[in-house]
């Protein structure tokens, strides 16, 4: 996982949060999730959804696979693929 930090014009940082870099040393944090991972009991699968639009981005029977997808697709410098269909396992 990358520990690259990208600063926006207002001084905010865009990153996939990890504790490899203790961001608390920079000051008070405001964390906004890009995605939500939750289990769908009807489909018996884990789903990755865009937190803003609720669009399904990825699903898999394995939560670990969804976390891996999130880490691979939400690195700094990538855009949330909210206009793409979900990947199929």
QUISULGI-V757516 format. One line per field, one symbol per residue. ss: DSSP state (A for helix, B for strand, O for the rest). A space follows every 50 residues. Layout:
# QUISULGI-V757516
ss->???
This chain:
# QUISULGI-V757516
ss->OOOOOBBOOOOOBBOOOOOOOOAAAAOOOOOOOOBBBBBBOOOOBBBBBB OOOOOBBBBBOOAAAAAAAAAAAOOOOOOOOOOOOOBOO
